[in-house]
């Protein structure tokens, strides 16, 4: 009897003990499928040397042509299951009850399971007799799985596509690990599904997530077969909002259909139609695409944007808090919402941006205002608490001018009225060249490249004006 472990891409031999009790246990860190997945995998073989020799002769007599190390599989058991079912794991391993299998098949099965990325730990052991072999798999499931998104598989519903994938991939249940080859297996299966439907195209995928953040989903799409938006409708929308919705969605006609793209359009272009009218809880569900014309070269779809508008809220009042540098009446003059009218959330966002700019002219470059709506559904009304965080005061630092003759540079520096140590005015640079800048005797035309550098430690802003001759 012998025991070996797979490490760094190869199987290592271990001394053969006389009995299972004496099998040497290596530290768990030595048992790794480094080339397959970053998880420990161990193998233990139980039995006596005498029984082993008897079995070899028995198997050879029962199955001529089979390797001496092949055993008839009598049973396969999987331990440690949390989410998956035993028959799923067995099917994915490629092993079947009644087949003859030995070390190569067991290693291949473990490798096949490990490469999916679905298991953080996998070990196996087997016991044999003259009748055959009983195999036990011990696994630990990887619980760090992410969902997948079908971006433009418009010929199928999500449920239908998920069912077709499950029929082809024993371990697929709608989510995949961020490492391993299951995501590749899904792409291959999707390609087969397209081929079965006589749809030309390739199934490809990309990981999705926040910049420099973890993977939160995998997005699958059909390439080499354009899916193009033909018409759009807005199920659930009232007649009063339809003209604005149609105008906002018009640029989508003739563009490629992608569910992820439609979601962005809903948030950026369609939802503001409702927010501007006081429908503060309006919500768009995922766009639904219906095949209108299906051709060999492209597919045209009609897209429905389901929307639930909810209540239309009217403004009761606006209250300010946290402001000290600027008086409340000055800030309130920038707000264009009126009590008793629909609460225009789009206008409020624009007004608060003007508040931010006003603070920037006073040197408070990072001031911001957070609106908190207090809604009364019974009265369909809302009041806003506007909380101001003014932050630190920033002052003018160094002014640097280069790229022009020194005499011209000196004249321009004299015209620059924002002096070192003054509260920095974030609007001054634009106003300087638009209103205050006068001819300083330059004989050739220049492009001006301005740059503002904020020093967080000193709370200063350095300004550099770099002149580059045109042409």
C-alpha positions in Angstrom: 0.0 0.0 0.0 1.2 3.5 -0.7 0.3 7.1 -0.1 1.1 10.1 -2.3 0.3 13.8 -2.4 0.0 16.2 -5.3 2.2 19.3 -4.8 3.4 22.0 -7.1 2.1 20.2 -10.2 3.4 16.7 -9.5 2.6 13.7 -7.3 5.1 13.0 -4.5 5.7 9.5 -3.2 5.4 8.7 0.6 6.8 5.7 2.4 4.3 2.8 2.5 3.2 1.9 6.1 2.2 -1.5 7.3 -1.2 -0.5 8.5 -3.7 2.4 8.2 -2.9 3.5 11.7 0.7 4.2 10.8 0.0 6.4 7.7 2.2 9.4 8.0 0.2 12.7 8.2 1.9 15.6 6.5 1.3 19.2 7.7 -1.8 20.5 5.9 0.2 23.2 4.1 2.1 20.5 2.3 -1.1 19.2 0.6 -1.9 21.7 -2.1 -3.3 21.7 -5.7 -1.1 24.7 -6.5 -1.6 24.4 -10.2 -5.3 23.7 -10.0 -6.8 25.8 -7.2 -5.4 27.3 -4.0 -6.8 24.6 -1.7 -5.2 21.7 0.2 -6.0 18.2 -1.3 -4.9 15.0 0.4 -5.2 11.3 -0.4 -5.1 8.4 1.9 -5.2 4.7 0.8 -6.3 2.1 3.4 -5.7 -1.7 3.2 -3.1 -4.3 3.9 -0.4 -5.3 1.5 -1.6 -8.9 1.5 -5.2 -7.9 0.6 -3.8 -5.5 -2.1 -1.9 -8.4 -3.8 -5.0 -10.6 -3.6 -7.2 -7.9 -5.1 -4.8 -7.3 -7.9 -4.9 -10.9 -9.0 -8.7 -11.0 -8.5 -9.3 -7.9 -10.6 -7.0 -9.1 -13.3 -9.0 -12.3 -13.4 -12.3 -10.5 -13.5 -11.4 -7.9 -16.0 -8.7 -8.9 -18.5 -6.9 -5.9 -20.0 -7.7 -3.7 -16.9 -4.8 -2.3 -14.9 -3.8 -4.2 -11.8 -4.6 -1.1 -9.8 -8.2 -0.9 -11.1 -11.1 -1.6 -8.7 -14.7 -2.0 -9.4 -16.5 1.0 -7.7 -19.1 -0.3 -5.3 -20.0 3.0 -3.7 -19.1 6.7 -3.7 -19.9 8.8 -0.7 -19.4 12.6 -0.3 -19.0 14.1 3.1 -19.0 17.7 4.2 -21.8 18.9 1.9 -23.5 22.1 2.8 -25.2 23.3 -0.3 -24.6 20.8 -3.0 -26.2 17.3 -3.2 -24.2 14.2 -3.3 -25.3 13.1 -6.7 -24.3 16.5 -8.1 -20.7 16.1 -6.9 -20.5 12.5 -8.1 -21.8 13.5 -11.5 -19.3 16.3 -11.8 -16.4 14.1 -10.8 -17.0 11.9 -13.8 -16.9 8.7 -11.8 -19.8 6.1 -11.9 -20.8 3.2 -9.8 -19.8 -0.1 -11.4 -16.9 1.2 -13.4 -13.4 0.1 -12.9 -11.2 2.8 -11.6 -7.8 3.3 -9.9 -5.3 6.0 -9.0 -5.4 7.8 -12.3 -9.2 8.0 -12.3 -9.4 9.1 -8.6 -6.7 11.8 -9.2 -8.5 12.9 -12.4 -11.8 13.1 -10.5 -10.3 15.2 -7.6 -8.6 17.4 -10.1 -11.8 17.9 -12.1 -13.7 18.9 -9.0 -10.9 21.1 -7.6 -10.4 23.0 -10.8 -14.0 24.3 -10.7 -13.1 26.5 -7.7 -16.2 25.4 -5.9 -14.3 23.6 -3.1 -11.9 25.1 -0.6 -10.7 21.7 0.6 -10.9 18.2 -0.9 -9.6 14.9 0.3 -10.4 11.3 -0.6 -9.8 7.8 0.7 -10.8 4.4 -0.5 -11.1 0.9 1.0 -11.0 -2.2 -1.2 -11.7 -5.9 -1.0 -12.0 -8.8 -3.4 -15.5 -7.4 -4.3 -14.3 -4.0 -5.3 -13.7 -0.5 -3.9 -15.6 2.0 -1.7 -14.6 5.6 -2.3 -15.2 8.5 0.2 -14.8 12.1 -0.7 -14.4 14.7 2.0 -15.0 18.3 0.8 -15.4 21.8 2.1 -17.5 24.1 -0.1 -16.3 27.5 -1.2 -19.0 29.9 0.0 -17.5 32.9 -1.8 -19.6 32.7 -5.0 -21.0 35.6 -7.1 -24.1 35.7 -9.4 -23.9 35.8 -13.1 -25.8 38.1 -15.4 -27.1 37.2 -18.9 -26.6 40.5 -20.7 -28.1 40.0 -24.1 -29.3 36.4 -24.4 -32.7 37.7 -25.6 -33.9 34.4 -27.0 -34.3 32.9 -23.5 -35.7 33.9 -20.2 -33.3 33.9 -17.2 -35.0 30.9 -15.7 -35.0 29.0 -19.0 -31.3 29.7 -19.5 -30.4 28.7 -16.0 -32.3 25.5 -16.4 -30.4 24.7 -19.6 -27.1 25.3 -17.9 -28.0 23.1 -15.0 -28.8 20.3 -17.4 -25.3 20.5 -18.8 -23.3 21.4 -15.7 -24.0 19.3 -12.6 -22.6 21.9 -10.2 -24.1 25.0 -11.7 -26.8 26.7 -9.6 -26.7 30.3 -10.8 -23.5 31.4 -9.1 -19.8 30.9 -9.8 -16.6 31.3 -7.8 -14.3 34.2 -8.6 -11.4 31.7 -9.3 -11.5 28.3 -11.0 -12.8 27.2 -14.4 -16.6 27.0 -13.7 -17.0 30.4 -15.3 -15.3 29.0 -18.4 -17.5 26.0 -18.3 -20.6 28.2 -18.3 -19.3 30.1 -21.3 -18.7 26.9 -23.2 -22.2 25.6 -22.3 -23.8 28.8 -23.4 -22.0 28.5 -26.7 -23.5 25.0 -27.1 -27.0 26.3 -26.2 -26.6 29.0 -29.0 -25.5 26.3 -31.4 -28.5 24.1 -30.6 -30.8 27.1 -31.4 -28.8 27.8 -34.7 -27.8 31.2 -33.4 -24.5 32.4 -34.7 -22.3 34.0 -32.0 -19.8 33.5 -29.3 -20.5 33.5 -25.6 -18.0 35.5 -23.6 -17.9 37.0 -20.1 -16.3 39.7 -18.0 -16.0 40.1 -14.3 -17.8 43.1 -12.8 -17.2 45.1 -9.7 -16.2 48.4 -8.3 -12.9 49.9 -9.3 -10.1 48.2 -7.3 -12.8 46.2 -5.5 -13.7 42.5 -5.4 -15.6 40.8 -8.2 -19.3 41.1 -7.5 -20.7 39.3 -10.6 -19.8 37.8 -14.0 -21.5 39.3 -17.0 -22.1 37.0 -20.0 -22.9 38.3 -23.5 -23.2 37.1 -27.0 -20.6 38.5 -29.3 -20.3 38.4 -33.1 -24.1 38.6 -33.3 -25.5 42.2 -32.8 -28.7 42.5 -30.7 -30.1 45.9 -31.6 -32.8 48.0 -30.0 -35.8 48.7 -32.3 -38.6 50.1 -30.3 -39.1 51.0 -26.6 -42.1 51.1 -24.3 -42.6 52.0 -20.6 -45.0 49.5 -18.9 -46.6 51.1 -15.8 -46.0 54.7 -16.9 -48.8 57.2 -16.9 -49.7 59.2 -20.0 -48.3 62.4 -18.4 -44.8 61.0 -18.2 -44.7 59.2 -21.6 -43.4 62.2 -23.7 -40.5 62.9 -21.4 -39.6 59.2 -21.1 -39.7 58.7 -24.9 -37.5 61.8 -25.4 -35.0 60.5 -22.8 -34.9 57.1 -24.3 -34.8 58.1 -28.0 -31.0 57.9 -28.3 -31.1 54.2 -27.5 -32.9 53.3 -30.7 -30.4 51.5 -33.1 -27.9 50.9 -30.3 -26.7 47.5 -29.1 -29.0 46.0 -26.5 -27.2 45.1 -23.2 -29.1 44.6 -20.0 -26.3 46.3 -18.1 -26.4 49.2 -20.4 -30.2 49.6 -20.0 -29.8 49.7 -16.2 -27.4 52.6 -16.5 -29.9 54.4 -18.8 -32.7 53.8 -16.4 -30.8 55.5 -13.6 -29.2 58.4 -15.5 -31.9 59.3 -18.0 -35.3 57.7 -17.2 -35.5 57.9 -13.4 -34.9 61.7 -13.4 -38.1 62.1 -15.3 -40.0 60.9 -12.2 -37.7 62.5 -9.6 -38.2 65.9 -11.2 -42.0 65.5 -10.8 -41.8 64.5 -7.1 -42.1 60.8 -7.5 -39.3 60.2 -5.0 -39.8 56.5 -4.7 -40.1 55.7 -8.4 -38.4 52.5 -9.3 -37.4 50.8 -12.6 -37.2 47.0 -12.8 -34.8 45.3 -15.2 -35.5 46.1 -18.9 -37.2 43.2 -20.8 -36.2 42.5 -24.4 -38.5 40.8 -26.8 -37.2 39.5 -30.2 -38.9 41.5 -33.0 -36.9 40.3 -36.0 -34.4 37.5 -35.8 -31.9 37.2 -38.7 -28.6 35.4 -39.4 -26.6 38.7 -39.1 -28.4 40.5 -36.3 -31.5 40.4 -34.0 -33.8 43.3 -33.5 -35.6 43.6 -30.1 -38.3 45.7 -28.6 -37.4 46.8 -25.1 -39.9 47.4 -22.2 -38.8 49.4 -19.2 -41.2 48.5 -16.3 -41.7 51.4 -13.9 -43.6 51.9 -10.6 -44.0 55.6 -10.0 -45.2 55.4 -6.4 -46.6 58.5 -4.6 -46.0 62.1 -5.8 -44.6 64.0 -2.9 -45.2 67.8 -2.3 -42.7 69.9 -0.5 -43.5 71.1 3.1 -40.3 72.9 4.1 -36.5 73.0 3.9 -34.4 73.3 7.0 -30.6 74.0 7.2 -28.1 72.8 9.7 -24.3 72.9 10.1 -23.6 76.2 8.2 -21.6 78.8 9.9 -19.5 80.6 7.2 -22.5 81.4 5.0 -25.9 82.5 6.5 -29.0 80.4 6.0 -30.8 83.1 4.0 -27.9 83.2 1.5 -28.0 79.4 1.1 -31.8 79.3 0.9 -31.8 81.8 -2.0 -30.1 79.2 -4.1 -32.9 76.6 -3.5 -35.6 76.8 -6.2 -38.1 74.4 -4.6 -41.4 75.9 -3.3 -43.6 74.7 -0.6 -46.8 73.1 -1.8 -45.4 72.1 -5.1 -44.1 68.7 -6.2 -40.6 68.1 -4.7 -38.3 68.3 -7.6 -35.3 66.2 -6.5 -33.4 66.9 -9.7 -33.6 70.6 -9.2 -32.6 70.2 -5.6 -29.5 68.3 -6.6 -28.6 71.1 -9.1 -29.2 73.8 -6.4 -26.9 72.0 -3.9 -24.2 71.9 -6.5 -24.5 75.7 -6.7 -24.2 75.8 -2.9 -20.9 73.8 -3.2 -19.6 76.3 -5.8 -20.5 79.2 -3.5 -18.5 77.7 -0.7 -15.6 77.1 -3.2 -15.4 80.9 -3.8 -14.8 81.3 0.0 -12.0 78.8 0.2 -14.1 75.9 1.5 -13.3 73.5 -1.4 -14.6 70.4 0.1 -17.8 71.7 1.6 -20.9 69.5 0.8 -24.5 69.4 1.7 -26.4 66.1 2.4 -30.2 66.2 1.9 -32.3 64.0 4.2 -35.9 63.6 3.1 -38.5 63.1 5.8 -41.5 61.6 4.0 -45.1 61.4 5.2 -46.8 58.9 3.0 -50.2 59.5 4.4 -50.1 63.1 3.3 -47.8 62.5 0.3 -45.5 65.2 1.6 -41.8 65.6 2.2 -39.6 67.9 4.3 -35.8 68.2 3.6 -33.1 68.5 6.3 -30.0 70.0 4.5 -26.9 69.2 6.6 -23.9 71.3 5.6 -20.3 70.1 6.3 -18.1 73.1 5.6 -14.7 71.5 6.1 -11.4 73.3 6.2 -10.5 76.7 4.7 -7.9 76.6 1.9 -5.7 79.6 1.0 -3.8 80.7 -2.1 -0.3 79.2 -2.3 2.3 79.8 -5.0 1.6 81.1 -8.5 3.9 79.7 -11.2 3.9 81.0 -14.8 6.2 79.5 -17.5 6.5 79.2 -21.2 6.5 82.9 -22.0 9.3 85.6 -21.9 10.1 86.8 -18.3 8.8 90.4 -19.1 5.4 89.0 -20.1 5.4 86.7 -17.1 5.9 89.6 -14.8 3.0 91.6 -16.3 0.7 88.6 -15.9 1.7 88.0 -12.3 0.8 91.6 -11.6 -2.6 91.1 -13.0 -3.2 88.1 -10.8 -5.1 89.6 -7.9 -5.5 86.4 -5.7 -2.5 86.9 -3.4 -0.6 84.3 -1.4 -2.5 83.6 1.9 -5.8 84.9 0.6 -8.8 82.5 0.9 -8.7 80.5 -2.3 -11.4 81.3 -4.8 -12.2 78.2 -6.8 -13.8 80.3 -9.6 -11.0 82.8 -9.9 -8.9 81.0 -12.5 -11.8 80.9 -15.0 -12.7 84.5 -14.3 -9.1 85.6 -14.7 -8.9 84.6 -18.3 -12.5 85.5 -19.1 -12.7 88.9 -17.5 -9.5 90.2 -15.8 -6.8 89.0 -18.1 -5.5 91.8 -20.3 -3.0 91.7 -23.2 0.5 91.3 -21.8 2.3 91.9 -25.1 2.7 88.3 -26.3 3.7 88.3 -30.0 2.5 84.8 -30.8 -0.6 82.9 -29.9 -0.4 80.4 -27.0 -2.4 77.6 -25.5 -2.7 77.9 -21.8 -2.6 74.8 -19.6 -3.7 75.7 -16.0 -3.2 73.4 -13.1 -4.3 73.6 -9.5 -2.5 71.5 -6.9 -4.1 71.1 -3.5 -1.8 70.7 -0.5 -3.8 68.9 2.1 -1.3 69.3 4.9 -0.8 73.1 4.5 -4.4 73.7 3.3 -3.1 75.7 0.4 -3.7 75.6 -3.4 -0.8 76.2 -5.8 -1.6 77.5 -9.3 0.6 76.8 -12.4 0.0 78.5 -15.8 1.9 76.7 -18.5 2.0 78.5 -21.9 2.5 76.4 -25.1 2.9 78.1 -28.5 0.1 77.2 -30.9 0.8 75.5 -34.2 
